Structures are given as C-alpha cells and as structure tokens.
C-alpha cells in the first residue's frame, strides 16, 4: 500500500495564510469606491493605477509564500494559484512528475504574465496523484517604495480615465461586512491567531510620471459610495 502523501506549507513573515473566512453578506449594488486623481495644479491624471493596503497589523506586507511538501512515492504534482472562489488560474507553480523527496516552491505574488497581483484573497491548490488539497491565502502588498519605472509591473483594482476618475465595486474586496474574523494557522494547521481584516484601508495611486501617493484611514461603507480623491505632488 502506498504511504500517505504529506503536504506542509510554510509562509514567510511577509504573508499570512488564511484558512477560514465567512462571506455572509452581499454588499449593496451601489456600494463602490470612487474618486479622482489630479496633479498639484488640480489637473486630472489619466492611467493612474488604484491600489489598496489593508489595515490589519497582524497581516504583514509584501507577499512571499513558500510551499513545502514531502513525497514518499513518484507522483505527478500540480500546484497552482487561482483567484478566490473563481476557477481562473493566476499562475501554475508546478506541473510535473516528481521522484520521492523533499520539495519546496515559492510564489512571489506574480501572475503568469509576470505582473504582481493586488492585495486580495487567492486560492491555492495542490494535486498529488489523485489527492487534492485546496486552501486560501491573503496578499497584502505595500506600494510606498515603488519607483515610476516599476508601476507597469503591478496589477490594479482600477485605472483612472481621461478625466482622472476611477471606481470599482467593494464586493471585490477580501473582507465580509458582517463577519470579518479570520483564523491564522501555522504550517501544521494549528490556529495561532484570530484577526480581523479591517474595513479601513489606504487607497493608493501609482503612475509612471509620479511618486506613489495614498489617502490614509479610509473607511469602506457597504451601503454607499466611498470617495477617495488623491493628488500627486
């Protein structure tokens, strides 16, 4: 009889693994985040990328996730990342036949096009022969050190139009409005902390011609439009 395959995963101090979150309330259809991005003269800035950073101290920034696993038999292994509760693949990390041994692979938060994904929930999956494990993780990226040359390396929630305006629906965000407690576990599945993903966020604007700017402590309202106007220096 084949021995049981063992999967462990190790998360660096730069990202936390999320194993439990209840999405129990759909936000109002009119609930959005919108605003305008301008320069120091009040002129609208088009093609600015809009990002978020979440205000939960227990959730560190700048993701790097290491998945480690042991094989006692030769097996075909597939490890991939998808968008949360959506089957669309973000990136395939492994898809090959492997001999017995100890293995590890890192996800640097980039997608299959090499772009860094936005702060949000993602699902990871590993299929080992006929066995499959699925779970969640949360990326929380910081943008303060991004140079104008690096802006095009990042995905975004929205981009400003010709009038500097942007908007996106809040149901794309990773917290639930009635129950936003999440369990944090170690690599063995033991609960080590319970934290909340706050509805208070930083809204960032990135552009190839300017240094990053943000609005601090913006509270997201599930029943109305939240405004976030930003101005580049």
N, C-alpha and C positions, 0 to 999 in steps of 0.2 A: 504494500500500500504506500502510496506517495505520502511524504510528510507534508504537514500543513505549511503553506507558504506564509511567511511573516512579512508584514509591511509596517514599518515605522517611518515617521516623518519628523524632521527636525526643523523648527522655524528659528531663524536668526532673531537677534534682539530688534531687528528693524521691521518685523511684521508679526502679527499675531494670527493664530489660526482660529477661525470662528466655527464652532460646531453646533450652535443652536441659536436660531432666531425665528421668532414667530411673526409672520406678516399677516396681521389680523384685520387691518382696516385700510380700505382703499381711499386715498385722498380725493378730495373734491375735484371734479373735472376741470374747474377753473384755477386750481392751485398751480402756480408756476413761480419760477424765479425769473425776473426780467430786469433789464436796466439798460444803461447807455455807457459807452466808453468814449472818453474825449481826451484831448491833449491839454496842455497847460493854458492854451488860448481858448478852450471851450469848443474846439473843432472836433467833429465826430471822427473816430478811428475805426475803419473797417478791417476785417480779417484779424481781429484780436481773438485769441483763444480764451475761453472761460473755463476755469477750474474750481474745485472745492478742496478744502482741507477740513477734516472733522475734528471737533473739539472734544476729544476724549483723551485725557492724559495717559491712560493705560494702553492706548493704541499708538504705537510708535510710528515714525515716518520713514519714508524711503524703503520700499519693499525689496526683500531678497528672501526667497523661500527655498530651502533645501529639502528634498525628498530622499530619504534613505530606505533601502529595503534589502532583505536577505533572500536568496533563492537557494533552496536545497535540491532542486531539480532543474533541468534545462527546460525553459519555457519561452513562449512568445510574450513579450511585455509591451503594453502600450500605456503611456502616461500622457494625459493631455488636460488642458485648461479650457473651460467654456465660460461664457457669460452666465451669471446667476439665473437659474431657472429657465435658461434658454439653451437650445442644443448647438447654437453656433459656436464653432471652435475658435478660440483665441490663439492657441499655439499647441502643437504636438511636441512634447519634450523627448519621448522615447517611443519607438515603434519598430522593435526588432527582436530577434530570437537571441536569448542570452544563456550562457552556461551558468552552473551553480557558482555562487559567490556573493560578496557584499557590494552593493552599488549605491551610488547617490547621484542626483542630478539637481541643478538649480534652475529656478525660474526667476529671471531678472526683471519681471513685470512687462517685458516686451511682447508684442503680438507677432504673428507670422510675417508681418511686413517690417518688423524691426522697430515699431513705434511703441513708446511707453504708454501703457494703459492708464486711464483715470482712476482716482481713488473710488473704490466701489467694492461690492461683493463679487466674487468669482467662484466658480465651482471647479474642483479638480477631480480627476477620475484616473484610476489605475486598474487595468485589466491584466491579470496574471493567469494565463491559460484560460480556464472557464470561469474563474472567480473575478469579481469586480468590486472595488470599493469606491464610493463617491462621498465627497465632503465639501465644505465651504471654506473660503479664506477671505480676508478683508485687506485690501491695499489702502494705504493712507500716505499719499505722496506729498512732499513739500516742494515748493517751487521758488523759494527765495534766492537760491544760488544759481538759477538758470540764466545762462547768457543768451543774448539775442540770437547767437549762432545755433543754439540748441533748441529753440522754440519749435522748429519743424519736426523734432524727434518725438513730440508728445501728441497723444490723442487729446480730445477735449469734450466737454459736455455740450458746448455750443460755440459758434463763432459770430462775431458782430457783422451786421450787414452794412450797406453803403452809408447808412445814417448812424452807424455806431451802436445800433440796438441789438440786443440778444434776448432770447428766452428759451427755457426748457421746462418740462413738466417735473414736478417734485416726486412723482412716483418712480422716477429713475434713480432716486437716492437710496442708500442702503439702510435706512432706519424705518421702523414701523412706528406709526404715530400713537398707538395705544400701548404697545409693549416693545420697548427697545433694549431690554436687557439681553445680554449675550454671554455665553459661557466660554471661558478661555481654558484650553487644556494643554497639558504637556504632550510630549511625543508618544506617551503611553496611553493617552486618552483620559488621564486623571484631571478633574476640574481643579484649576489652581486659582481662578479668579472669576468674578462676575462683574461685568462693567456695562455701562450704557453708552450707546452711540448717541451723542447729544444732537439736538436739532439746531444747535448753534454752530455756525461754520464760518470759515474765512472764504470769501469769494475772490478769486484771483483773475487777473487779466494778463496775458502774455502776448507779446508782439515782437516781431523781428527788428523793429526800429527803436524799441524802448526797453528799459529795465522792468522787471515784473512789479506789478502793484497789486494791492489787495485791500478789501474792506474787512475790518475785524468784527467779530462777535455779531454776526447777522443771524437772527432767529428765524427759522423756517416755519411758516404758518401753513397748516394743512388745509385751511378753508378759504384762503385768499391768495392774492398775488403778493409775493415778497419782492421788494425793489432793492437793487444793488447797483448803484452808479459808481463808476470808477474813473479816475483821471490820471493819465501818465504825466510825469513831470516834464 
